[in-house]
Amino acid sequence: MTLLSNAPTHLKCESLTNLIGIGTSTPSFSWRVNGSGRGVRQSAYRANWSV
């Protein structure tokens, strides 16, 4: 598997990595930005999900 240079890693929802469902209408999401260069940071995000 090839990682994109700035692909997010360590994706989590409600502090879990492999959840099946969530019990809240306002879940928290977290991730790490993968980048090795100086000053690499995230400038935007987009979340897609289905119900």
PDB file of N, H, CA, C and O in Angstrom:
ATOM      1  N   MET A   1       0.834  -1.168   0.000  1.00  0.00           N
ATOM      2  CA  MET A   1       0.000   0.000   0.000  1.00  0.00           C
ATOM      3  C   MET A   1       0.889   1.244   0.000  1.00  0.00           C
ATOM      4  O   MET A   1       1.847   1.328   0.768  1.00  0.00           O
ATOM      5  N   THR A   2       0.574   2.190  -0.847  1.00  0.00           N
ATOM      6  H   THR A   2      -0.204   2.122  -1.471  1.00  0.00           H
ATOM      7  CA  THR A   2       1.338   3.427  -0.949  1.00  0.00           C
ATOM      8  C   THR A   2       0.579   4.558  -0.271  1.00  0.00           C
ATOM      9  O   THR A   2      -0.586   4.802  -0.587  1.00  0.00           O
ATOM     10  N   LEU A   3       1.231   5.252   0.660  1.00  0.00           N
ATOM     11  H   LEU A   3       2.177   5.055   0.917  1.00  0.00           H
ATOM     12  CA  LEU A   3       0.618   6.394   1.317  1.00  0.00           C
ATOM     13  C   LEU A   3       0.832   7.649   0.497  1.00  0.00           C
ATOM     14  O   LEU A   3       1.916   7.867  -0.043  1.00  0.00           O
ATOM     15  N   LEU A   4      -0.195   8.473   0.402  1.00  0.00           N
ATOM     16  H   LEU A   4      -1.076   8.296   0.840  1.00  0.00           H
ATOM     17  CA  LEU A   4      -0.028   9.779  -0.210  1.00  0.00           C
ATOM     18  C   LEU A   4       0.805  10.629   0.728  1.00  0.00           C
ATOM     19  O   LEU A   4       0.802  10.392   1.936  1.00  0.00           O
ATOM     20  N   SER A   5       1.510  11.605   0.209  1.00  0.00           N
ATOM     21  H   SER A   5       1.512  11.798  -0.773  1.00  0.00           H
ATOM     22  CA  SER A   5       2.433  12.368   1.035  1.00  0.00           C
ATOM     23  C   SER A   5       1.754  13.083   2.195  1.00  0.00           C
ATOM     24  O   SER A   5       2.355  13.206   3.262  1.00  0.00           O
ATOM     25  N   ASN A   6       0.534  13.554   2.027  1.00  0.00           N
ATOM     26  H   ASN A   6       0.046  13.454   1.160  1.00  0.00           H
ATOM     27  CA  ASN A   6      -0.153  14.258   3.104  1.00  0.00           C
ATOM     28  C   ASN A   6      -1.455  13.566   3.495  1.00  0.00           C
ATOM     29  O   ASN A   6      -2.368  14.218   4.001  1.00  0.00           O
ATOM     30  N   ALA A   7      -1.557  12.267   3.270  1.00  0.00           N
ATOM     31  H   ALA A   7      -0.815  11.737   2.858  1.00  0.00           H
ATOM     32  CA  ALA A   7      -2.770  11.530   3.608  1.00  0.00           C
ATOM     33  C   ALA A   7      -2.929  11.448   5.123  1.00  0.00           C
ATOM     34  O   ALA A   7      -1.939  11.270   5.833  1.00  0.00           O
ATOM     35  N   PRO A   8      -4.155  11.575   5.632  1.00  0.00           N
ATOM     36  CA  PRO A   8      -4.364  11.456   7.074  1.00  0.00           C
ATOM     37  C   PRO A   8      -4.147  10.020   7.540  1.00  0.00           C
ATOM     38  O   PRO A   8      -4.403   9.070   6.801  1.00  0.00           O
ATOM     39  N   THR A   9      -3.673   9.877   8.770  1.00  0.00           N
ATOM     40  H   THR A   9      -3.464  10.650   9.371  1.00  0.00           H
ATOM     41  CA  THR A   9      -3.463   8.562   9.371  1.00  0.00           C
ATOM     42  C   THR A   9      -4.086   8.561  10.759  1.00  0.00           C
ATOM     43  O   THR A   9      -4.502   9.609  11.252  1.00  0.00           O
ATOM     44  N   HIS A  10      -4.154   7.402  11.389  1.00  0.00           N
ATOM     45  H   HIS A  10      -3.817   6.550  10.988  1.00  0.00           H
ATOM     46  CA  HIS A  10      -4.695   7.254  12.746  1.00  0.00           C
ATOM     47  C   HIS A  10      -6.115   7.833  12.840  1.00  0.00           C
ATOM     48  O   HIS A  10      -6.424   8.583  13.767  1.00  0.00           O
ATOM     49  N   LEU A  11      -6.971   7.481  11.877  1.00  0.00           N
ATOM     50  H   LEU A  11      -6.720   6.872  11.124  1.00  0.00           H
ATOM     51  CA  LEU A  11      -8.344   7.985  11.854  1.00  0.00           C
ATOM     52  C   LEU A  11      -9.143   7.401  13.018  1.00  0.00           C
ATOM     53  O   LEU A  11      -9.100   6.194  13.255  1.00  0.00           O
ATOM     54  N   LYS A  12      -9.866   8.243  13.739  1.00  0.00           N
ATOM     55  H   LYS A  12      -9.901   9.224  13.547  1.00  0.00           H
ATOM     56  CA  LYS A  12     -10.669   7.799  14.884  1.00  0.00           C
ATOM     57  C   LYS A  12     -12.001   8.546  14.927  1.00  0.00           C
ATOM     58  O   LYS A  12     -12.112   9.690  14.485  1.00  0.00           O
ATOM     59  N   CYS A  13     -12.999   7.868  15.468  1.00  0.00           N
ATOM     60  H   CYS A  13     -12.909   6.939  15.827  1.00  0.00           H
ATOM     61  CA  CYS A  13     -14.297   8.469  15.757  1.00  0.00           C
ATOM     62  C   CYS A  13     -14.648   8.075  17.181  1.00  0.00           C
ATOM     63  O   CYS A  13     -14.642   6.891  17.517  1.00  0.00           O
ATOM     64  N   GLU A  14     -14.953   9.057  18.023  1.00  0.00           N
ATOM     65  H   GLU A  14     -14.958  10.020  17.751  1.00  0.00           H
ATOM     66  CA  GLU A  14     -15.224   8.808  19.441  1.00  0.00           C
ATOM     67  C   GLU A  14     -14.076   8.046  20.093  1.00  0.00           C
ATOM     68  O   GLU A  14     -14.306   7.173  20.931  1.00  0.00           O
ATOM     69  N   SER A  15     -12.847   8.370  19.715  1.00  0.00           N
ATOM     70  H   SER A  15     -12.660   9.079  19.035  1.00  0.00           H
ATOM     71  CA  SER A  15     -11.606   7.779  20.243  1.00  0.00           C
ATOM     72  C   SER A  15     -11.429   6.304  19.906  1.00  0.00           C
ATOM     73  O   SER A  15     -10.591   5.635  20.509  1.00  0.00           O
ATOM     74  N   LEU A  16     -12.203   5.784  18.951  1.00  0.00           N
ATOM     75  H   LEU A  16     -12.884   6.328  18.461  1.00  0.00           H
ATOM     76  CA  LEU A  16     -12.107   4.386  18.538  1.00  0.00           C
ATOM     77  C   LEU A  16     -11.688   4.302  17.072  1.00  0.00           C
ATOM     78  O   LEU A  16     -12.035   5.170  16.272  1.00  0.00           O
ATOM     79  N   THR A  17     -10.941   3.255  16.726  1.00  0.00           N
ATOM     80  H   THR A  17     -10.659   2.550  17.376  1.00  0.00           H
ATOM     81  CA  THR A  17     -10.476   3.115  15.343  1.00  0.00           C
ATOM     82  C   THR A  17     -11.363   2.210  14.504  1.00  0.00           C
ATOM     83  O   THR A  17     -11.457   2.419  13.294  1.00  0.00           O
ATOM     84  N   ASN A  18     -12.007   1.231  15.079  1.00  0.00           N
ATOM     85  H   ASN A  18     -11.931   1.060  16.061  1.00  0.00           H
ATOM     86  CA  ASN A  18     -12.820   0.274  14.310  1.00  0.00           C
ATOM     87  C   ASN A  18     -14.218   0.146  14.894  1.00  0.00           C
ATOM     88  O   ASN A  18     -14.622  -0.946  15.294  1.00  0.00           O
ATOM     89  N   LEU A  19     -14.956   1.239  14.949  1.00  0.00           N
ATOM     90  H   LEU A  19     -14.628   2.126  14.624  1.00  0.00           H
ATOM     91  CA  LEU A  19     -16.267   1.149  15.552  1.00  0.00           C
ATOM     92  C   LEU A  19     -17.317   0.735  14.541  1.00  0.00           C
ATOM     93  O   LEU A  19     -17.157   0.962  13.342  1.00  0.00           O
ATOM     94  N   ILE A  20     -18.382   0.132  15.019  1.00  0.00           N
ATOM     95  H   ILE A  20     -18.512  -0.052  15.993  1.00  0.00           H
ATOM     96  CA  ILE A  20     -19.476  -0.322  14.162  1.00  0.00           C
ATOM     97  C   ILE A  20     -20.611   0.697  14.171  1.00  0.00           C
ATOM     98  O   ILE A  20     -21.258   0.911  13.146  1.00  0.00           O
ATOM     99  N   GLY A  21     -20.851   1.313  15.290  1.00  0.00           N
ATOM    100  H   GLY A  21     -20.324   1.140  16.123  1.00  0.00           H
ATOM    101  CA  GLY A  21     -21.900   2.325  15.400  1.00  0.00           C
ATOM    102  C   GLY A  21     -21.543   3.308  16.497  1.00  0.00           C
ATOM    103  O   GLY A  21     -20.669   3.044  17.323  1.00  0.00           O
ATOM    104  N   ILE A  22     -22.218   4.431  16.498  1.00  0.00           N
ATOM    105  H   ILE A  22     -22.928   4.646  15.827  1.00  0.00           H
ATOM    106  CA  ILE A  22     -21.967   5.435  17.537  1.00  0.00           C
ATOM    107  C   ILE A  22     -23.281   5.786  18.220  1.00  0.00           C
ATOM    108  O   ILE A  22     -24.343   5.671  17.608  1.00  0.00           O
ATOM    109  N   GLY A  23     -23.226   6.204  19.457  1.00  0.00           N
ATOM    110  H   GLY A  23     -22.363   6.297  19.954  1.00  0.00           H
ATOM    111  CA  GLY A  23     -24.417   6.507  20.223  1.00  0.00           C
ATOM    112  C   GLY A  23     -24.607   7.984  20.481  1.00  0.00           C
ATOM    113  O   GLY A  23     -25.215   8.365  21.480  1.00  0.00           O
ATOM    114  N   THR A  24     -24.099   8.816  19.600  1.00  0.00           N
ATOM    115  H   THR A  24     -23.605   8.506  18.788  1.00  0.00           H
ATOM    116  CA  THR A  24     -24.246  10.260  19.776  1.00  0.00           C
ATOM    117  C   THR A  24     -24.560  10.923  18.438  1.00  0.00           C
ATOM    118  O   THR A  24     -24.149  10.442  17.382  1.00  0.00           O
ATOM    119  N   SER A  25     -25.282  12.018  18.498  1.00  0.00           N
ATOM    120  H   SER A  25     -25.615  12.409  19.356  1.00  0.00           H
ATOM    121  CA  SER A  25     -25.602  12.754  17.259  1.00  0.00           C
ATOM    122  C   SER A  25     -24.519  13.771  16.913  1.00  0.00           C
ATOM    123  O   SER A  25     -24.561  14.379  15.843  1.00  0.00           O
ATOM    124  N   THR A  26     -23.544  13.964  17.812  1.00  0.00           N
ATOM    125  H   THR A  26     -23.510  13.470  18.681  1.00  0.00           H
ATOM    126  CA  THR A  26     -22.437  14.889  17.561  1.00  0.00           C
ATOM    127  C   THR A  26     -21.104  14.190  17.860  1.00  0.00           C
ATOM    128  O   THR A  26     -20.453  14.498  18.859  1.00  0.00           O
ATOM    129  N   PRO A  27     -20.704  13.261  17.005  1.00  0.00           N
ATOM    130  CA  PRO A  27     -19.477  12.502  17.264  1.00  0.00           C
ATOM    131  C   PRO A  27     -18.220  13.354  17.101  1.00  0.00           C
ATOM    132  O   PRO A  27     -18.215  14.340  16.364  1.00  0.00           O
ATOM    133  N   SER A  28     -17.162  12.961  17.796  1.00  0.00           N
ATOM    134  H   SER A  28     -17.166  12.161  18.395  1.00  0.00           H
ATOM    135  CA  SER A  28     -15.866  13.624  17.636  1.00  0.00           C
ATOM    136  C   SER A  28     -14.988  12.786  16.722  1.00  0.00           C
ATOM    137  O   SER A  28     -14.998  11.557  16.797  1.00  0.00           O
ATOM    138  N   PHE A  29     -14.238  13.441  15.873  1.00  0.00           N
ATOM    139  H   PHE A  29     -14.230  14.440  15.812  1.00  0.00           H
ATOM    140  CA  PHE A  29     -13.337  12.793  14.929  1.00  0.00           C
ATOM    141  C   PHE A  29     -11.923  13.287  15.187  1.00  0.00           C
ATOM    142  O   PHE A  29     -11.721  14.430  15.597  1.00  0.00           O
ATOM    143  N   SER A  30     -10.947  12.420  14.947  1.00  0.00           N
ATOM    144  H   SER A  30     -11.111  11.491  14.615  1.00  0.00           H
ATOM    145  CA  SER A  30      -9.549  12.845  15.063  1.00  0.00           C
ATOM    146  C   SER A  30      -8.702  12.094  14.048  1.00  0.00           C
ATOM    147  O   SER A  30      -9.066  11.006  13.602  1.00  0.00           O
ATOM    148  N   TRP A  31      -7.558  12.690  13.685  1.00  0.00           N
ATOM    149  H   TRP A  31      -7.262  13.574  14.048  1.00  0.00           H
ATOM    150  CA  TRP A  31      -6.624  12.104  12.733  1.00  0.00           C
ATOM    151  C   TRP A  31      -5.295  12.819  12.866  1.00  0.00           C
ATOM    152  O   TRP A  31      -5.188  13.858  13.518  1.00  0.00           O
ATOM    153  N   ARG A  32      -4.286  12.243  12.235  1.00  0.00           N
ATOM    154  H   ARG A  32      -4.373  11.399  11.705  1.00  0.00           H
ATOM    155  CA  ARG A  32      -2.964  12.869  12.176  1.00  0.00           C
ATOM    156  C   ARG A  32      -2.636  13.160  10.718  1.00  0.00           C
ATOM    157  O   ARG A  32      -2.961  12.373   9.828  1.00  0.00           O
ATOM    158  N   VAL A  33      -2.003  14.272  10.487  1.00  0.00           N
ATOM    159  H   VAL A  33      -1.739  14.911  11.210  1.00  0.00           H
ATOM    160  CA  VAL A  33      -1.576  14.621   9.134  1.00  0.00           C
ATOM    161  C   VAL A  33      -0.221  13.980   8.891  1.00  0.00           C
ATOM    162  O   VAL A  33       0.708  14.157   9.678  1.00  0.00           O
ATOM    163  N   ASN A  34      -0.111  13.234   7.794  1.00  0.00           N
ATOM    164  H   ASN A  34      -0.866  13.091   7.154  1.00  0.00           H
ATOM    165  CA  ASN A  34       1.128  12.551   7.442  1.00  0.00           C
ATOM    166  C   ASN A  34       1.957  13.484   6.575  1.00  0.00           C
ATOM    167  O   ASN A  34       1.561  13.798   5.453  1.00  0.00           O
ATOM    168  N   GLY A  35       3.078  13.921   7.068  1.00  0.00           N
ATOM    169  H   GLY A  35       3.400  13.666   7.980  1.00  0.00           H
ATOM    170  CA  GLY A  35       3.949  14.801   6.301  1.00  0.00           C
ATOM    171  C   GLY A  35       5.292  14.906   6.979  1.00  0.00           C
ATOM    172  O   GLY A  35       5.363  14.972   8.206  1.00  0.00           O
ATOM    173  N   SER A  36       6.351  14.922   6.209  1.00  0.00           N
ATOM    174  H   SER A  36       6.293  14.868   5.212  1.00  0.00           H
ATOM    175  CA  SER A  36       7.684  14.945   6.801  1.00  0.00           C
ATOM    176  C   SER A  36       8.405  16.275   6.594  1.00  0.00           C
ATOM    177  O   SER A  36       9.462  16.499   7.185  1.00  0.00           O
ATOM    178  N   GLY A  37       7.863  17.141   5.782  1.00  0.00           N
ATOM    179  H   GLY A  37       7.005  16.959   5.302  1.00  0.00           H
ATOM    180  CA  GLY A  37       8.533  18.410   5.524  1.00  0.00           C
ATOM    181  C   GLY A  37       8.291  19.424   6.626  1.00  0.00           C
ATOM    182  O   GLY A  37       7.342  19.306   7.402  1.00  0.00           O
ATOM    183  N   ARG A  38       9.138  20.393   6.682  1.00  0.00           N
ATOM    184  H   ARG A  38       9.908  20.489   6.051  1.00  0.00           H
ATOM    185  CA  ARG A  38       8.997  21.450   7.680  1.00  0.00           C
ATOM    186  C   ARG A  38       7.769  22.304   7.365  1.00  0.00           C
ATOM    187  O   ARG A  38       7.550  22.679   6.213  1.00  0.00           O
ATOM    188  N   GLY A  39       6.982  22.606   8.374  1.00  0.00           N
ATOM    189  H   GLY A  39       7.160  22.301   9.310  1.00  0.00           H
ATOM    190  CA  GLY A  39       5.815  23.459   8.200  1.00  0.00           C
ATOM    191  C   GLY A  39       4.608  22.775   7.587  1.00  0.00           C
ATOM    192  O   GLY A  39       3.669  23.452   7.168  1.00  0.00           O
ATOM    193  N   VAL A  40       4.606  21.449   7.523  1.00  0.00           N
ATOM    194  H   VAL A  40       5.368  20.898   7.863  1.00  0.00           H
ATOM    195  CA  VAL A  40       3.453  20.733   6.967  1.00  0.00           C
ATOM    196  C   VAL A  40       2.288  20.877   7.931  1.00  0.00           C
ATOM    197  O   VAL A  40       2.417  20.577   9.117  1.00  0.00           O
ATOM    198  N   ARG A  41       1.143  21.338   7.421  1.00  0.00           N
ATOM    199  H   ARG A  41       1.037  21.581   6.456  1.00  0.00           H
ATOM    200  CA  ARG A  41      -0.040  21.437   8.253  1.00  0.00           C
ATOM    201  C   ARG A  41      -1.289  21.323   7.400  1.00  0.00           C
ATOM    202  O   ARG A  41      -1.243  21.460   6.177  1.00  0.00           O
ATOM    203  N   GLN A  42      -2.375  21.077   8.049  1.00  0.00           N
ATOM    204  H   GLN A  42      -2.413  20.965   9.042  1.00  0.00           H
ATOM    205  CA  GLN A  42      -3.649  20.893   7.383  1.00  0.00           C
ATOM    206  C   GLN A  42      -4.313  22.239   7.167  1.00  0.00           C
ATOM    207  O   GLN A  42      -4.307  23.085   8.061  1.00  0.00           O
ATOM    208  N   SER A  43      -4.891  22.450   5.981  1.00  0.00           N
ATOM    209  H   SER A  43      -4.897  21.763   5.255  1.00  0.00           H
ATOM    210  CA  SER A  43      -5.563  23.716   5.706  1.00  0.00           C
ATOM    211  C   SER A  43      -7.066  23.555   5.525  1.00  0.00           C
ATOM    212  O   SER A  43      -7.788  24.551   5.555  1.00  0.00           O
ATOM    213  N   ALA A  44      -7.563  22.326   5.338  1.00  0.00           N
ATOM    214  H   ALA A  44      -6.976  21.517   5.314  1.00  0.00           H
ATOM    215  CA  ALA A  44      -8.994  22.082   5.155  1.00  0.00           C
ATOM    216  C   ALA A  44      -9.283  20.603   5.379  1.00  0.00           C
ATOM    217  O   ALA A  44      -8.367  19.782   5.413  1.00  0.00           O
ATOM    218  N   TYR A  45     -10.552  20.273   5.531  1.00  0.00           N
ATOM    219  H   TYR A  45     -11.297  20.941   5.503  1.00  0.00           H
ATOM    220  CA  TYR A  45     -10.957  18.874   5.610  1.00  0.00           C
ATOM    221  C   TYR A  45     -12.363  18.732   5.051  1.00  0.00           C
ATOM    222  O   TYR A  45     -13.107  19.708   4.959  1.00  0.00           O
ATOM    223  N   ARG A  46     -12.722  17.506   4.677  1.00  0.00           N
ATOM    224  H   ARG A  46     -12.118  16.713   4.752  1.00  0.00           H
ATOM    225  CA  ARG A  46     -14.062  17.192   4.209  1.00  0.00           C
ATOM    226  C   ARG A  46     -14.434  15.819   4.751  1.00  0.00           C
ATOM    227  O   ARG A  46     -13.662  14.870   4.615  1.00  0.00           O
ATOM    228  N   ALA A  47     -15.583  15.705   5.352  1.00  0.00           N
ATOM    229  H   ALA A  47     -16.211  16.476   5.463  1.00  0.00           H
ATOM    230  CA  ALA A  47     -16.052  14.439   5.910  1.00  0.00           C
ATOM    231  C   ALA A  47     -17.254  13.952   5.124  1.00  0.00           C
ATOM    232  O   ALA A  47     -18.170  14.727   4.847  1.00  0.00           O
ATOM    233  N   ASN A  48     -17.261  12.682   4.761  1.00  0.00           N
ATOM    234  H   ASN A  48     -16.516  12.053   4.986  1.00  0.00           H
ATOM    235  CA  ASN A  48     -18.372  12.054   4.050  1.00  0.00           C
ATOM    236  C   ASN A  48     -18.842  10.865   4.858  1.00  0.00           C
ATOM    237  O   ASN A  48     -18.017  10.083   5.331  1.00  0.00           O
ATOM    238  N   TRP A  49     -20.138  10.705   5.030  1.00  0.00           N
ATOM    239  H   TRP A  49     -20.809  11.340   4.646  1.00  0.00           H
ATOM    240  CA  TRP A  49     -20.675   9.550   5.740  1.00  0.00           C
ATOM    241  C   TRP A  49     -22.075   9.271   5.238  1.00  0.00           C
ATOM    242  O   TRP A  49     -22.675  10.085   4.536  1.00  0.00           O
ATOM    243  N   SER A  50     -22.586   8.113   5.606  1.00  0.00           N
ATOM    244  H   SER A  50     -22.099   7.452   6.177  1.00  0.00           H
ATOM    245  CA  SER A  50     -23.943   7.741   5.227  1.00  0.00           C
ATOM    246  C   SER A  50     -24.674   7.195   6.444  1.00  0.00           C
ATOM    247  O   SER A  50     -24.066   6.730   7.409  1.00  0.00           O
ATOM    248  N   VAL A  51     -25.964   7.266   6.369  1.00  0.00           N
ATOM    249  H   VAL A  51     -26.458   7.644   5.586  1.00  0.00           H
ATOM    250  CA  VAL A  51     -26.811   6.816   7.487  1.00  0.00           C
ATOM    251  C   VAL A  51     -27.534   5.566   7.098  1.00  0.00           C
ATOM    252  O   VAL A  51     -28.299   5.022   7.894  1.00  0.00           O
TER     253      VAL A  51
END
